[in-house]
Each structure stands twice: as C-alpha cells, then as structure tokens.
C-alpha cells in the first residue's frame, strides 16, 4: 500500500471536531467483517491533501508530513497468536526432516479451532495449508496421529498449486474471497512456488518473491507462514543460516528459525525475530507419542509497555457496565479531565488505536454527523 493509499483509506481521522472530507476507497472487507479485529480504518485529517496531490505531476514523489501521520488512524497490526505471530509474511526455517511440517500442522490446527498454543491466546480463523511436499494420504496419517479424530472444518489443505508467477496469486485470491475469515496461509515450501531461473539465488530474486507475498498478505490482512530450509554452513547468528540471500529476510516481516543439536534429539530451539514482535527464544520438546511440539521454557519474559495515564482514564470511562461513549474531542477532554488540546487528544488516540483494542478491549473510531466529527469508544473485550 502506498503512502497516498494509506492517507485516503476509508476512515475519518479525528484531528478536530469540525467535519472532514470522506474517501471512497475501501479497506479489506475480509478483515473488517471479522469480530474483534479492531478499528480497521484509516484516513487523513488534512483537508487539502487530496486537492494538492491531484494537481501534482503523477511522477512526483508523494510525501506525508509528520502531522499528517499523527492525524491518521492506521489499521492495527493485530496478532494471530498473541506475542508470536501477526498478520504479514514470515519465514519458518529449519533443516530438512527436523519437524517443521508437524509444527505447521499444529499451529494451523490451533488457529482453525481457536485453541491456545502453549499458553499464547489465538484468534480463530480459516487456515489454508499448501503442503506441496506431501500427498493427502500422508497428511491424513500425520493429522490423525496428532489430533485423533477431532477434526476442524476451518482447516484446508492442498498438495498442488501453481507457482507465484504463474497463477498462485489468483488461486489465493479465490480462496480468501470464498473464506472471509481467512487468517493464515502456510506455504510448505518456498521452493515449490518460486520460479526456477538462472538468477534464482540472487538478492533481487529472493527479495522480489517475498515482496510479492508480503503485498498479498498486507492487502488481504492475513498471515503467510513460508517454510524454507537452512544452509549447511554454520553461523553464530541463527538468522544468517537461512538458505539463500539476505533478500528473503529483508523483505519478510519476520522469521522463525528452528534448530536441533542432533537430528535424533526431541529437543529444539525456536528463535523468533520480526518487525511487530519482540525477539524471543523458545525451547521445545517433540512429544513422539502425540507428534506435537511442547513448550519447555522461554528465555525471557516479554517486555510490556508501562501504563499510559490517558488510556487508563479511558479504561475507567468505557467498561462492560458502560460499554460505549460518543462525543467530540472537546467533550472527551472535559470528561477525562486531562490537560490536552482536543486535536492533541485525537492524535494520541490515532497513535494508540492498536494498544486500545489489544490491551484494553476498547474499539476507537470516528463518525461524521450533522454537528461535526465525533469520537466513538466501544468496549468489545479482549478477543481471543
């Protein structure tokens, strides 16, 4: 999504109490239709932005000022597995036969059923698993070993697909169109969907293929989990062991690297790094009887942001007992009794939109009425 598209997406910003122009562009409906996904809207408050932009040469560089950023409510980056996996494109990397496919089936099953994974809460949705190195008989056996006869209607599989440059995107568009609650698409493996050419190991080629996947995941508000292999050469940095060039990790939103000291071990270390979550190291144990990965320990506790006095006041204002408040930014300043200008309060809410929905279970959006722009705060609870 370009800067201009973000600026003109379909949500009104709340920079002031006066009426603002609306946009005709629509956000991703497959996400907006999902309960508990937050305030999936974004608009720009600068009234003259579109007018001035329309007069510019289309080849000119489009820019956004710092204040225009603050006056925009961008869609929140919401987790699929809290603290572990978010919307976006992620690599899942490990050596062959280490247990990656079991992990893919496990995380897909949990998301499709809405079951917590190792104590991490999960947001339920439809999952598509492109198991391109398997056949259906092998999948049947593996899944029955892991979950018995407890199936999931929201977990779909395919063992064949087109390559990314030869029709896969159209196949995936059809799937997410038919399944509005799609949350996760697993591609196992990357090599099966990429074009084979003379420059297949170049930085540009690696960067391009992940960029294409990321553009899709960003547009439809889903997560891609892309299985890939590590290289044979050892490195002190686990993420340097991703096979191929740095273009893969550079274009991705994050990566999971699974390693064992010995292939016959049941124990593995899973390292996680990404743009939207904290770096983590998880120690896992493979339960051979149930064929699932179990969490043994984590390296450190995740850091939590300190309390925000403004958000704490909003938490007291909007509760299960009084689940909604609506009014102008000026009225909200008076109700909360904070020493802020109304436009500063509105900008603070724009910036805090994601934290409000995730930590406090409060949805924030604005509405345009006959008497101007109004803020609406709604208690929706923390969605699992």
N, C-alpha and C positions, 0 to 999 in steps of 0.2 A: 504494500500500500504506500503510495507516495505521500509526501507532506501535505500536498493540496487535498488529496482524498481524505486524509485524517481531519483536516481543517473543516471540510464541508460535509462530514458524515452526519447522520440524521438525529442529532440530539441537541437540544438547546443548551448553551452554556449559561453560566449564572454569574456573569461578571457584574451585572447591575439589575435593578428592579424594573428597568424600562423594557419595552417589548423589543425583541430582536428578530432578525430575519431567519426563516427556517430554510432547510435544504431538502431537495427531493431525493437525494441519494439514500439508499437503504443499506443498513448493516446486514450482517449474516443472519438470516432468519432461522437457520437451523440451530443457531446458538441462542438467539433471542427468545425462541419458543421454549427453551429449557428452563424449568423452575430452578431457582437457587443459583443461577449463573451470574446474578448481579445486574448492575446498570449498564447494559451493553449499548451505550450510546456515545456519540462524540460530536461536538460542534465547536465552532469558533465564535468568540464573542465580538470580534472586530467587524463592525457592520460594513466597513468599506473594503474589506479584504478581497471579496469576490469581484467587486466592481473594479478595483485597481488591477487585479490579476487578469481580468478579461481584456484589459487594454494593452497588456504586455505582449511582446513577441513570444509565441509559444516555445521558442528555443531559449528564452531567457531562463536563468536559474531562479527557481521559486524558493523563497526563504520564509521562515516563520520567526517572528520576534520572540524574545523571552516572555514578554507579557501575553502574547497570543498563545504561547504554550500554557501559561498559567490559567488563561481564560477558556481552556478547552478541557472537557471531561472525556478522557480516552477510555476505551473498553478495558476492564480489569483483566489482568493476566491471572486466571484462576487455576488452581491445582486440580489435577485429576486424582492423583494420590498425594495427599497433603504433605508438603515439605519434601517431596521426592520427584514427582512427575507433573509437568504442566503442559498446557497447550503449546505446540511448537514442534520442532523436528529434532529428535535426539538419536544419537548413535548408541547402540548397545554392542560392545566389543569384547571378544574373548577368543581364545584359541579354539580350534575345531574340537568337537566332542567334549566340551567342558561342562555342558549342561545349559547352554543358552536357550535351546528350544523348550526345555522344561520350564525355564523361568518365563519365557514368553507366554506359554500356555497358562501358567499360574497367574501372572499379572492380568492377562486378558480375561480369565475366568472371574477373578475378583472384581474387576471393573464392570463386567457384564452383569454381575449379580449384586454389585454394591456392597461387597463384603470387605471389611477392613483387612489390610495387608500388613502383618507384623505390627499391629497397633496403629498404623497410619490410616486415617479415615479416607474413604474412597467415594468419589462421586460417580454414581451409576450411569451407564450409557451403553450403547451398542458398540461392539468391538468387531473389527474385521482382521483376520489373521491370514496373510498371504504366506502360507507355509510352502514355499516354492522348491524346497529340497526334500519334501515329503510326499507321500501319497495318502489317500483317505484311510486305507487300512491301517497304516502306521499311526496316523492321528487318532483313530478310534481306539487302538490299543493303548496309546500313551495317555489319552484323556481318561479312559476307564481306570487305568492304574492310579491316576492322580485323584480323581473325584468320584469314583464309583459310578453309580447310575444317576447321580444328581446332576442333571444337565442344565443348560442355560439356553433360553430361547433367543437371547440377545448376543450370542457369540457365533460369528460366522467364519467360515474357512474357505480358502481357495488354494489349490495346488498348482494352478497355472494362471499366468497373466501376461499381458503384453509388456514390452519394455517401456521405459518412461518416455522415450522419444518416438514411440510407435503405437500410442493409443492407451497407455496405462492411465493417464490423467483423465481421459474421457470415461474409462471404466470406473474410476474412483468417484468422479462427479456423479455418475449414475447411482452409485451406492449411497453416497451421503444425501443425495436427493430423495432416495427411497427410504432412508433411515435418518430422520431429522434429529434424533438424539445420538448420532454417532459421536463417540468420544475418542476412540483410539483405533489407529490402523497400524498393524505390525507388518513390516516387510522383512522377510527372512529368506534370502539375504539380499544385501545391496547389489552384489554382483549379478544376481539374477534379473534385475530390472534395468541395469545400465547398458548403454550401447558399447559394443566392443569395437575399438578402433586403435589406430596407431598411437594416439595420444592419451590412451585410457589411464595412464598413470601420471599425467601432467597435473600441476596445481590447478590450471584453468578448468580442466575437465572435472576434477574432483569437486571444485568449488561450484561449478555450474549445476551438477546433478543434485547436490544438497540444496542449493538455492532454489531450484525448481520445486523440490519437495516442501521447502520452507514457505514458498509463496502460496502453495496449496493449503498447507496447514494454517497459515495466518489468515487466508481468505475465508476458510470454512470453520475456523475456530476449533480445530481438532488437534490431536497429537499424533505424530508419526514416531514410531519406535523402530529404528532401522538396524537390523542385525548385520554385523560386519566382523571381520577377523583381525587379530593382532598379527604383527610381523614377527619373524623369528628372532631378530636381533633384540637383545635385552636393553633396557634403559632404566635409569633411576626414576624417571618420571613415567608413570603408567600411561599417561595420555600420549606420550611420544611413541608408544608401541602400537598405535592404530595403523593398520596397514594402509599404504598409500601416502599421499602428501598431506601437509597441514591444511590444504584446502577443504578437506572433509570437516574437520573440527572447526575451522574458521567460519564456515558458513552455517554450521549447526547451532541450535540453541543450547546444546549441552551434550554430555556423553556419560555413559556408564561403562566402566572397564572392569570385567570380571577376570580374576586370576587365581590359579592354584599353584602351590609349590610343587606338587606332584600330581600327575593326571589321575592317579588312583585314589587321591585324597577325597574325602567327603567335604572337607573344609575349603572355603573360597573367600576371597576378599573382594568386595564390590566397592569401587571408588566412583564417586559422583561429582561432577562439576557442571555448572551451567550458568546462564545469564539470570535466571529467575529463581534459583535456589542456592542455598549455601553449599559449599563443598562439604562432602561427607565421606566417611569410610565406614562400611558395614561389614561385619564378619558373619558369614553364612555357613550353614551346615546342610548338606543334602541328605534328607531322610530317604534312604533307599527303599524302605518298606512302602512309603506313601508316594515316593517320587516327587517330592516338593522341597523347595528351599525354605529353611527356617532361619530366622534371625537369632544370632547368638549374642552379639553386643554391637554397640556403636562406639566410635572413637570419642566423640564429644557430644554434649547436649547442644541442640540448635540454639543459636542466639535469638533472643526476642527483643523487638523494639520496646523502648521504655514507654510508659503510659503517656498519652497525649491529653493534656487538660481539656482541650476543646472537644475531642472525641468522647472523653469521659462524661462531659456535660450532656452531649447528645445521647449517650447511652442512658442517662438518667431521664432524659426527656421522652425518648421513644423506647417503649418496653412492650412486653406481652400484654400488660394491662392497658396501656395507652399506645396501641401499635402504629399510630400514624400522626404526623404533624405536617401541616401545609401552611405556607405563608411566604412573604417576601424576605429577602436577605436582611432588610432593615428590621423586620419583626423578629427574625430569628436572633439577631444580635441582642435585641431587648429581652427576649425570653431567656436566653442563655446568660445574660448579664456578663458579657465579655467586652473587653476594651479593644474592639476591632472595627474598622470601617466595613460597611456591608460588602463592598466589592472585594476586600481582602478576605472576608469570611467565605465568600463564594469561591474564590480561587483556592482557598485552603480545602474546601470540600471537593473541588475538582481533583486536587492532588491526592486527597485522602480517600477517594472513591473506593479503591480496591481494599484498603485496610478496613473501611467501614463495613463492607459486605462480608469479608473473611473473618475478622476478629470479633465484630460486634453483631453481625447478622442484620445490619441495617442497610436497606437499599436507598440510594440517593439519586434523584433525578429532578428535572425541572419541567415546568409546564407553562405554556403561554396562554394567558386568559385576557379578558377584556380590560382588566385593570392592571395588566403588566405581567412580568415574569415572576413565577412563584416556584419556591423550592418545595419538594415533597420528600419526606423522610418516612420510610415504611419498615417496620420490624418484620423480617421474614425468617429470622432464626438462622442458626448456622446450618447450612445444608450439608448433609453427609454424602 
